[in-house]
Structure formats: C-alpha cells, structure tokens
Amino acid sequence: MIKGGEVIDPSQSIHEKSDLGITEGKIASLRKNIAPEEAREGDILTHSFRGMPNHVLQSNGEVIPELREARKRGVVIDIGHGTRSFSFKVAHSLLEQGFFPDTISSDIHVLGLRGPTYDLPTTMSKFLNLGMDIEEIVQVRGFVNSAPDFRKQPEVINGASDLLEKVFGEKGKHARCALGTSSLPRDITVELEMIIKVRER
C-alpha cells in the first residue's frame, strides 16, 4: 500500500494524489484514502512517515489507532522516503511515541537524486539523527563496473568493508559478496547494497 502517491494517467486526464493498493505487482485499489484496517498480515504500508496529506497522526499528535492495529495484524511499516513522502515532524513524533519503522527504504527516482532523498545512506542518517542506532551491518553486496578480464572485485569492495569495520567495530562485521558487472547507472564505478539492522537508542 502506498499512501499519497502521485497518479498520472494522460489517457483519462488524471493527475492527482491518491492511495494505491498493489498486489503481485498490479494496482488492486486506487482511492483517495485506503484505510489502514484494510491491510492484512504481510502487506507493506509505505510512505508511512509522510506529512500532509494523509499523515498518520491525530490532531493531538498521537499515532492513529488504525496504524497500531495494522501493525498488530502483521502489516509491515515501511518508510519509502521519496521527494515528498517523508516528514521530520511526523517521524520525530512517531519515534517519541515508540513507534519505529519495520523497514527503512528510499523511494529513489530521478526527481529525488539531487534532494531531498539523494540515496539510502542519507535516508539512514536521518533516522540515526532522530534517535535510532545501528545494531548490526548484516550484509554488503558490491557491484564493480569492470572490464571482462578484471578479477579483483573483492579487493575493490574491501574498501567499503574495511571502513564499516573501522567505524562500527564488531557491529560493522558482515556477510559480503563482490560482483563484476559490465555497466552501472550513470557509468558510476561502484554500487553498494546493504542490509542494516537498526534499533532504538
């Protein structure tokens, strides 16, 4: 489920904000407001720390009860930080009430590359500054833009692994793989994918 998505359909002259329910990669529901109680176990509610419209706080600043009930039913609460789907004010209020996200993701796309999203590490840093802490670097996958006869991808990714262990100590030790690829977006040299476990301080 995506809260407050921007729906564009030129064939029907539609350009508006709406909630989207997605099942198996297809739009299952498209309405102005899809209530959290409609979500089931295993469903993912993303853009959940957004500001207006459709934010998840009551007028008194407390978390709407429907969101707490959704979590009890097994709904995964995800960040999905895009260009307009994250609010520091909402995030601070939710964390103050002990309501932490289950997963932290970036809804990265071309409009957010130059801000405010930038990348997943920037999104992670916002939550570290809001009071969460890194418990463990679980896994690092490195992709190296390299020629067919280049065989030293592991040595390249060693730079990232060594830095993580230097900064985080025992918490920075992780499972890892290093892969060669013939190209990467925008012809960048290295791309890293990480799984990081965070917790409340």
C-alpha positions in Angstrom: 0.0 0.0 0.0 1.3 3.4 -1.0 -0.1 6.4 0.9 -0.5 9.7 -1.0 1.0 8.5 -4.3 1.0 10.8 -7.4 -1.1 9.2 -10.0 -0.7 10.3 -13.6 -2.8 8.9 -16.4 -2.9 11.2 -19.5 -5.4 8.9 -21.3 -8.0 9.8 -18.6 -6.7 13.3 -17.8 -5.8 12.2 -14.3 -3.0 13.9 -12.3 -3.8 13.7 -8.6 -2.8 12.4 -5.2 -4.2 9.0 -4.2 -3.6 5.9 -2.2 -2.6 2.8 -4.1 -3.1 -0.8 -3.1 -0.7 -3.1 -5.1 -1.0 -6.9 -5.2 1.5 -9.1 -7.1 2.9 -6.0 -9.0 -0.5 -4.8 -10.2 -2.7 -2.0 -8.9 -5.5 -3.6 -6.9 -7.1 -0.5 -5.5 -6.9 3.3 -6.3 -8.7 5.6 -3.9 -8.2 8.9 -2.2 -7.9 7.2 1.2 -7.3 3.5 1.7 -7.8 2.8 5.4 -5.0 1.0 7.3 -7.5 -1.5 8.6 -7.8 -2.9 5.1 -4.2 -4.1 5.2 -3.5 -7.7 6.1 -0.6 -9.7 7.5 2.4 -9.5 5.2 1.1 -6.3 3.5 3.6 -3.4 3.4 2.4 0.1 4.2 5.0 2.5 2.7 5.3 6.3 2.7 4.1 5.8 6.3 6.1 8.8 7.8 4.8 11.3 5.3 3.4 14.7 6.1 0.2 16.2 4.8 -2.0 15.0 3.2 -2.8 11.5 4.7 -0.3 11.5 7.5 -0.7 9.0 10.4 -1.1 11.4 13.3 -4.2 12.5 15.0 -4.9 16.2 15.7 -3.4 15.8 19.2 -0.2 14.4 17.6 -0.7 10.8 18.7 -0.5 7.8 16.3 -3.8 6.9 14.7 -5.1 3.8 16.4 -5.7 2.1 13.0 -1.9 2.1 12.3 -1.2 0.4 15.6 -3.8 -2.2 14.9 -2.4 -2.7 11.5 1.0 -3.5 13.0 -0.6 -5.9 15.4 -2.1 -7.8 12.4 1.4 -8.2 10.9 1.4 -5.2 8.5 5.0 -4.1 7.7 5.5 -0.3 8.3 8.0 1.0 5.7 9.5 4.4 5.1 9.7 4.8 1.3 11.4 8.1 1.5 10.7 9.9 -1.8 10.7 13.6 -2.7 7.5 14.4 -0.7 6.8 11.3 1.4 8.9 11.9 4.5 8.4 14.5 7.3 10.8 15.1 10.1 8.0 16.4 12.2 5.9 13.2 11.8 8.9 11.0 12.2 10.0 12.7 15.4 6.5 12.4 16.8 6.2 8.7 15.9 9.6 7.8 17.4 8.9 9.8 20.5 5.8 7.6 21.0 8.0 4.4 20.5 6.5 3.7 17.0 9.5 2.7 14.9 9.5 1.6 11.2 10.0 -2.1 10.4 12.0 -1.3 7.3 13.8 1.9 6.1 13.8 2.3 2.3 14.3 5.1 -0.2 11.8 5.7 -2.9 14.7 6.8 -5.0 13.9 8.1 -8.5 15.2 10.7 -10.9 13.4 13.6 -9.1 14.9 12.8 -5.7 18.5 12.2 -6.8 19.5 15.8 -6.1 17.4 16.0 -3.0 15.8 15.6 -0.6 16.2 11.8 -1.0 19.7 11.6 -2.5 20.3 7.9 -1.6 19.7 5.2 1.1 22.7 6.2 3.3 21.2 9.8 3.5 17.9 8.3 4.5 19.5 6.1 7.1 21.4 9.1 8.5 18.1 10.9 9.1 16.9 8.1 11.4 20.2 8.0 13.2 19.9 11.7 13.9 16.3 11.1 15.1 17.4 8.7 17.8 17.9 5.3 16.2 21.1 3.4 16.3 22.9 0.8 14.1 22.8 -2.6 15.8 24.5 -4.6 13.1 25.7 -4.4 9.5 24.1 -7.6 8.3 25.1 -7.8 4.6 27.0 -5.9 2.0 26.8 -6.6 -1.8 29.1 -4.7 -4.0 28.9 -4.2 -7.8 32.0 -3.1 -9.6 31.8 -1.6 -13.1 34.7 -3.5 -14.7 36.2 -4.9 -17.8 35.7 -8.6 -18.6 39.2 -9.6 -17.7 39.3 -7.7 -14.4 39.3 -10.2 -11.4 39.9 -8.0 -8.4 36.3 -7.0 -7.5 36.7 -8.4 -3.9 39.7 -6.1 -3.4 37.7 -3.1 -4.5 34.8 -3.8 -2.1 37.4 -4.4 0.7 37.5 -0.6 0.9 33.9 -0.5 2.0 34.1 -3.5 4.3 37.3 -2.1 6.0 35.7 1.3 6.5 32.5 -0.2 8.0 34.5 -2.3 10.5 36.7 0.7 11.4 33.7 2.9 12.1 31.4 0.4 13.7 33.8 -2.1 15.2 32.2 -5.6 15.9 28.8 -4.2 14.7 30.4 -3.5 11.3 31.4 -7.1 10.5 29.1 -8.5 7.9 28.4 -11.2 5.2 29.5 -10.0 1.8 29.8 -10.6 -1.9 31.6 -8.7 -4.6 30.3 -8.9 -8.2 31.6 -7.6 -11.5 29.2 -6.0 -14.0 29.6 -4.6 -17.5 27.8 -1.3 -16.6 26.2 0.6 -13.8 23.7 3.5 -13.8 25.2 6.8 -15.0 28.5 5.0 -15.5 29.4 5.0 -11.8 32.3 2.8 -10.7 30.9 1.0 -7.7 27.4 0.4 -6.2 26.8 -0.9 -2.7 23.7 -2.6 -1.4 23.5 -3.1 2.4 21.2 -4.7 4.9 21.4 -2.8 8.2 19.7 -3.7 11.4 18.8 -0.6 13.5 17.3 -0.2 17.0 16.1 2.4 19.4 18.8 4.1 21.4 
